[in-house]
């Protein structure tokens, strides 16, 4: 019976990924726009003897983001998008195997939920570099309790593909009693990546991705941009949506946009700092690591999404990681993750509606689409608040030695 259920799970995995991949290939061009044009052009340039992004020239991503992009290029320029999808689905399969390696009700629930989430989010769940980091991050966080060193290595590698999983490394450090091993592994992995980059001739360009983010304005999908979208729809003079040719994104312009864009960095630091304090409070109260990791990862991840001036649709894919780890832990005494799981599914579905299906309506600031994106952004804020409440409750009751043993 158990074996049969496992087979059904894997069949569902195949069906969901095949359908989503098919939609990405034949659906709106935006679904794989970055893959077909931007990623491929970077790799075409590198293999033809031109500048290597992240090494010869500063890049928007950390160095290891080039690895999956280059692997996809091995299939040739013509089939780049198809090979990219194969790479992502293969990584997802590894993550799915890690989720389901223990045949328990909680892991089964988490596995089914992730498949629903991928279906709800649609093509963007596979069609950006974030998909690689999500798969790696899922593997990493699910290994924290058993193999903290391996978990730290995987999460740090993910952070060198795109920065956001660094928050999960921080969550693991804060939640686990074996945090010194996690820190050492993260530092060693980072040192190895930097050493390879320097050996390839990058020099200071290895850290170029940090500066690439500094001058960005407010991307239209970010929560902070919402008021200016409504102002543009109302015809306020000087307020509009425009395409930034350098950053390759749609942003808003208008009175106060520059100040708001700069303020998001400060707000992010304050909110993330507050979440860390809540996590530390829960840890000092004796919260078990498996029970603390999910809420802490949820609050940190949503904090990065809500306070981010970029707000790309694929950021929503990050939510899979804390929700999966929370669902796995909830059946063993951890906080219930039903509310976060439901909210994340709703956010994912609204995001797919926005991108890729009706993105043109957003660019035209159609009122109905502004309602959709406003609801989506409010959902992200609510999810952040829910994560913080979960952390507060974990820190409100001091636990005894049994919890300490679980945290080991």
C-alpha positions in Angstrom: 0.0 0.0 0.0 2.8 2.4 0.9 4.7 1.5 -2.2 1.6 2.2 -4.3 1.2 5.7 -2.7 4.8 6.4 -3.5 4.3 5.5 -7.1 1.2 7.8 -7.3 3.3 10.6 -5.9 6.0 10.2 -8.6 3.4 9.9 -11.3 1.8 13.1 -10.1 5.3 14.7 -10.0 5.8 13.7 -13.7 2.4 14.9 -14.8 2.7 18.3 -13.0 6.2 19.0 -14.3 5.4 17.8 -17.8 2.3 20.0 -18.0 4.0 23.1 -16.6 7.0 22.6 -18.8 4.8 22.2 -21.9 2.9 25.4 -21.0 6.3 27.2 -20.6 7.3 26.1 -24.1 4.1 26.8 -26.0 2.5 29.5 -23.8 3.1 33.2 -23.7 6.6 34.2 -24.7 7.3 35.7 -21.3 7.3 32.3 -19.7 10.8 31.5 -20.9 11.7 34.9 -22.0 14.8 35.3 -19.8 15.9 31.7 -20.6 15.6 32.0 -24.4 17.1 35.4 -24.7 19.0 36.7 -21.7 20.5 33.4 -20.3 21.3 32.0 -23.7 22.9 35.2 -24.9 25.2 35.3 -21.9 26.3 31.7 -22.5 26.6 32.2 -26.3 28.9 35.0 -25.6 31.0 33.0 -23.2 31.4 29.9 -25.4 32.2 32.0 -28.4 35.2 33.6 -26.6 33.5 36.8 -25.5 33.2 38.2 -22.0 32.4 35.7 -19.3 29.7 37.1 -17.0 30.7 37.1 -13.4 34.3 36.8 -14.3 35.3 39.2 -17.0 32.4 41.6 -16.4 30.2 42.4 -13.4 27.0 40.4 -13.3 23.6 40.7 -11.7 23.9 37.1 -10.3 26.6 35.4 -8.2 29.1 33.3 -10.1 27.5 29.8 -9.7 24.3 31.0 -11.5 26.4 30.4 -14.7 26.7 26.7 -14.1 23.0 25.6 -14.9 22.9 28.2 -17.7 26.1 26.7 -19.2 24.8 23.1 -18.7 21.7 24.1 -20.7 23.9 25.5 -23.4 25.6 22.0 -23.9 22.5 21.0 -25.9 23.1 23.7 -28.4 21.6 27.2 -28.9 18.5 26.0 -30.7 17.3 23.7 -27.9 18.5 25.9 -25.0 15.0 26.3 -23.4 14.2 22.6 -23.6 17.5 21.5 -22.1 17.0 24.2 -19.4 13.7 22.7 -18.4 15.2 19.2 -18.3 17.9 20.5 -15.9 15.4 22.1 -13.6 13.0 19.1 -13.6 15.9 16.9 -12.8 16.9 19.1 -9.8 13.3 19.1 -8.7 13.2 15.3 -8.9 16.2 15.1 -6.5 14.5 17.5 -4.1 11.3 15.5 -4.4 13.2 12.3 -3.5 14.6 14.0 -0.4 11.1 15.1 0.7 9.6 11.7 0.2 12.6 9.6 1.4 10.7 9.0 4.7 7.3 7.6 4.2 5.3 9.5 6.8 2.0 11.4 6.7 3.9 14.8 7.0 6.3 14.1 4.2 3.4 12.9 2.0 1.5 16.1 2.8 4.5 18.2 2.0 5.1 16.5 -1.3 1.5 16.9 -2.5 1.5 20.5 -1.4 4.7 21.2 -3.4 3.2 19.7 -6.5 0.0 21.9 -6.0 2.3 24.9 -5.5 4.2 24.3 -8.7 1.0 23.9 -10.6 -0.5 27.1 -9.1 2.6 29.1 -9.8 2.9 27.8 -13.4 5.7 28.3 -15.9 7.6 30.8 -13.8 8.2 27.9 -11.3 10.6 26.4 -13.9 11.5 29.2 -16.2 14.0 31.3 -14.1 17.3 30.7 -12.3 15.3 30.8 -9.0 14.0 27.3 -9.8 17.5 26.0 -9.4 17.9 27.7 -6.0 14.5 26.4 -4.8 15.4 22.8 -5.5 18.8 23.2 -3.8 17.3 25.0 -0.9 14.7 22.3 -0.4 17.4 19.7 -0.3 19.5 21.8 2.1 16.8 22.7 4.7 15.6 19.1 4.9 19.1 17.9 5.7 19.8 20.4 8.5 18.7 18.2 11.4 20.5 15.0 10.2 23.5 16.4 8.2 24.1 20.0 9.1 27.5 20.3 7.3 26.0 18.9 4.1 23.0 21.1 4.5 25.2 24.2 4.9 27.2 23.3 1.8 24.1 22.9 -0.3 22.5 26.0 1.0 25.7 28.1 0.5 26.0 26.8 -3.1 22.4 27.9 -3.6 23.2 31.3 -2.3 26.1 31.5 -4.8 23.5 30.9 -7.5 21.1 33.6 -6.2 21.6 35.4 -2.9 18.3 34.7 -1.1 19.1 31.2 0.3 21.7 32.9 2.5 18.7 33.7 4.7 18.1 29.9 5.1 21.8 29.5 6.1 21.1 32.1 8.8 17.9 30.4 9.8 19.8 27.1 10.2 22.5 28.8 12.3 20.0 30.4 14.6 17.8 27.2 15.0 20.4 24.5 15.4 22.6 23.7 18.3 25.2 22.5 15.8 25.5 26.0 14.4 29.3 26.2 14.6 29.6 23.3 12.0 27.0 25.1 9.8 29.0 28.3 9.9 32.4 26.6 9.2 30.9 24.7 6.3 29.3 27.9 4.8 32.6 29.8 5.1 34.6 27.0 3.6 32.2 26.6 0.7 32.3 30.4 0.1 36.1 30.4 0.2 36.2 27.5 -2.4 33.8 29.4 -4.7 35.9 32.6 -4.4 39.1 30.7 -5.0 37.8 29.1 -8.2 36.5 32.5 -9.4 39.9 34.2 -8.7 41.7 31.3 -10.4 39.5 32.0 -13.5 40.6 35.6 -13.4 37.7 37.4 -11.9 39.4 39.6 -9.4 37.0 41.8 -7.5 34.3 41.0 -10.1 33.4 37.9 -8.0 31.5 40.3 -5.8 30.2 42.4 -8.7 26.6 41.2 -8.2 26.4 43.3 -5.0 26.9 46.6 -6.8 24.6 45.6 -9.7 21.6 45.7 -7.4 22.3 49.1 -5.9 21.0 51.4 -8.6 17.7 49.7 -9.3 14.4 51.5 -9.1 11.0 50.1 -8.1 10.0 47.1 -10.2 6.3 47.1 -11.0 5.6 43.8 -9.2 7.2 44.8 -5.9 4.8 45.6 -3.0 6.4 49.1 -2.7 5.5 49.9 -6.3 1.7 49.3 -5.7 0.8 53.0 -4.9 2.5 54.3 -8.0 0.7 51.7 -10.2 -2.6 53.1 -8.9 -1.4 56.6 -9.4 -0.5 55.8 -13.0 -3.9 54.2 -13.5 -5.5 57.4 -12.2 -3.5 59.5 -14.7 -1.4 61.4 -12.2 1.1 63.5 -14.2 4.6 62.1 -14.3 3.6 58.7 -13.0 4.0 55.8 -15.4 5.4 52.3 -16.1 8.6 52.3 -18.2 11.1 49.7 -19.4 14.7 50.0 -18.0 17.0 49.0 -20.8 20.0 48.5 -18.5 18.3 46.4 -15.8 15.9 44.8 -18.4 12.8 45.2 -16.2 9.6 47.3 -16.0 9.7 49.9 -13.3 7.6 52.7 -12.1 8.4 56.4 -12.3 6.9 59.3 -10.4 7.2 61.6 -7.5 8.9 59.9 -4.5 9.9 56.7 -6.4 13.6 57.3 -5.9 13.2 57.9 -2.2 11.0 54.8 -1.8 13.5 52.6 -3.7 16.3 53.7 -1.4 14.1 53.3 1.7 13.4 49.6 0.9 17.0 48.7 1.7 16.6 50.3 5.2 13.2 48.7 5.7 14.5 45.3 4.7 17.4 45.6 7.2 15.0 46.6 10.0 12.4 43.8 9.2 15.0 41.1 8.8 16.7 42.3 12.0 13.3 42.1 13.8 12.7 38.5 12.5 16.2 37.5 13.7 15.4 38.8 17.2 12.1 36.9 17.2 14.0 33.7 16.2 16.6 34.3 18.9 13.9 34.8 21.5 12.3 31.5 20.4 15.7 29.7 20.5 16.5 31.0 24.0 13.1 29.8 25.1 14.1 26.3 24.1 12.2 25.9 20.8 13.3 22.6 19.1 15.3 23.2 15.9 12.9 21.2 13.7 10.0 23.3 15.0 11.8 26.6 14.8 13.4 26.2 11.4 10.1 26.4 9.4 8.6 29.6 11.0 12.0 31.3 11.0 12.7 30.4 7.3 9.1 31.5 6.5 9.5 34.9 8.2 12.9 35.6 6.7 11.9 34.5 3.2 8.8 36.6 3.1 10.6 39.5 4.6 13.0 39.4 1.7 10.1 39.3 -0.7 7.9 42.0 0.9 10.6 44.6 1.4 12.3 43.9 -1.9 12.3 46.7 -4.5 12.6 44.1 -7.3 9.6 41.8 -6.6 9.9 39.6 -9.7 7.2 37.0 -10.0 9.7 34.2 -9.6 10.4 35.3 -6.0 7.1 33.7 -5.0 8.8 30.3 -5.8 11.0 30.8 -2.8 7.9 30.3 -0.5 8.0 26.5 -1.3 11.0 26.0 0.9 9.8 27.2 4.3 6.3 25.8 3.8 7.6 22.3 2.9 9.9 22.2 5.9 7.1 23.5 8.1 4.7 20.9 6.9 7.2 18.2 7.5 7.8 19.4 11.1 4.1 20.1 11.9 3.2 16.5 12.3 5.9 16.0 14.9 4.9 18.7 17.3 5.8 21.7 15.3 3.5 24.7 14.7 0.6 24.1 12.2 1.5 25.2 8.7 -2.1 25.0 7.3 -2.5 28.8 7.1 0.9 29.5 5.6 0.4 26.6 3.1 -3.0 28.0 2.0 -1.8 31.5 1.8 1.2 30.5 -0.3 -1.0 28.6 -2.7 -3.3 31.6 -3.1 -0.3 33.9 -3.7 1.1 31.5 -6.3 -2.2 31.3 -8.2 -2.5 35.1 -8.3 1.1 35.4 -9.4 0.5 33.1 -12.4 -2.5 35.1 -13.3 -0.3 38.2 -13.4 2.6 36.5 -15.1 2.6 35.3 -17.7 -1.1 35.3 -18.6 -2.2 38.9 -18.2 1.1 40.7 -17.8 0.3 43.1 -20.6 -2.8 44.2 -18.6 -0.5 45.0 -15.7 1.8 47.1 -18.1 -1.3 49.0 -19.2 -2.2 49.5 -15.5 -5.7 48.0 -16.1 -7.7 48.5 -12.9 -8.8 44.8 -12.6 -5.2 43.7 -12.8 -4.1 46.3 -10.2 -6.7 44.7 -7.9 -5.2 41.3 -8.5 -1.6 42.4 -7.8 -2.7 44.5 -4.8 -4.4 41.4 -3.3 -1.3 39.3 -4.1 1.0 41.8 -2.4 -1.3 42.1 0.6 -1.2 38.3 0.8 2.6 38.4 1.0 2.4 40.9 3.8 -0.1 38.8 5.7 2.2 35.8 5.2 5.1 37.7 6.8 2.9 38.7 9.7 1.8 35.0 10.2 5.4 33.9 10.2 6.3 36.5 12.8 3.3 35.5 15.0 4.4 31.9 14.8 7.9 32.9 16.0 6.4 35.0 18.8 4.4 32.1 20.0 7.4 29.8 19.9 9.2 32.2 22.1 6.4 32.7 24.6 6.7 29.3 26.3 9.9 28.2 27.9 10.6 24.6 27.2 12.5 22.0 29.2 15.4 19.6 28.6 13.3 17.5 26.1 13.1 20.4 23.7 16.8 21.0 24.1 17.6 17.4 23.2 15.4 17.7 20.0 17.4 20.7 19.0 20.7 18.9 19.1 
